[in-house]
Amino acid sequence: MGVRIGVVVFPGSNCDRDTVRAIELAGADPVVLWHEQATLDGVSAVVLPGGFAYGDYLRAGVIARFSPVMRAVTAFANEGGLVLGICNGFQVLAEAHLVPGALLRNASLRFAGQQVRIAAERADTRFTHGLEVGRPLRMPVAHGEGCYFADEATLDDLERDGGVIFRYVDADGRPAGPDDPANPNGSLRAIAGVVNAAGNVAGLMPHPERATEAILGSDDGAGIVRALVESAARAANGRAAVGAR
Amino acid sequence: MTSFRFAVNVLPKPGILDPQGRAVEGSLGHLSIEGVSAVRVGRRVELTVDAADEAAAAAVVDRLASELLSNPLIESFAVEELGATSSVVATKAN
């Protein structure tokens, strides 16, 4: 039996099945967590998957933030538990202030459904270990509100403290400028994914779970899922170690 | 208890990219309208609050506006008091 990893299902989630499969492929046991439940069934990590939780009414992710399961996820995160938000899951984490910044409407005003390249900024986090820094990874994005925003001071702090873990890059691995087609949504400083200061909560807009097998067109996302599974296994084996980066 | 009617107007903060506002500006040429600029698109939420007095109702609205209706990182809000209303009207409005 592998490590147990929760996948939250909100009304409107639509990447939960893909996430479940990606977790299975990485050798872990996915546990589906319904949005109305107030406990996490003892899982060692939680993934908030993509979709349109609660229809994305008001602002993407904000209604989900106040659901019973998010109270449990917030408590889990505050105790050092591993939480990864993908796409809509990232928006939920940002609205819950569990990761810094906000996701604005795409600068193009268009829904971005396309292949992108991202590269890990660092390989010493619990979400990126095993990845090669700067190597372009191909995977899809599918969102209307993915333009990463934080004020300049917050962005500077993030860069200094290693809070940026993924950036949109071109084919050569160079970070994409705001108007570069390689940056699908106009994200400031081409930020595609961030981690919180404690190192246990991360979010990214692209979909690694949709790029975990060659038949899907790319398996570049598998390393990100694997990093989460390995970190969860470590957390499960040594509860005392939870909270260390 | 009295029912109080409020409106909360939410707008993107100055300096925050507002592609919707830009799209509206972009369409002005099609209407042959000139001299319009700085368009910002936000949202307006109207609601009724039952409370002992207006100050208590306003406090509820303020919390709702800052925690749910707006994201303080990117949006500002302004509350308009639309006055007391009978609870019968409020029920119908719901």
Boltz contact constraints between the chains, C-beta under 6 A:
constraints:
  - contact:
      token1: [A, 102]
      token2: [B, 71]
      max_distance: 6.0
  - contact:
      token1: [A, 102]
      token2: [B, 73]
      max_distance: 6.0
  - contact:
      token1: [A, 102]
      token2: [B, 74]
      max_distance: 6.0
  - contact:
      token1: [A, 105]
      token2: [B, 19]
      max_distance: 6.0
  - contact:
      token1: [A, 107]
      token2: [B, 19]
      max_distance: 6.0
  - contact:
      token1: [A, 109]
      token2: [B, 19]
      max_distance: 6.0
  - contact:
      token1: [A, 109]
      token2: [B, 23]
      max_distance: 6.0
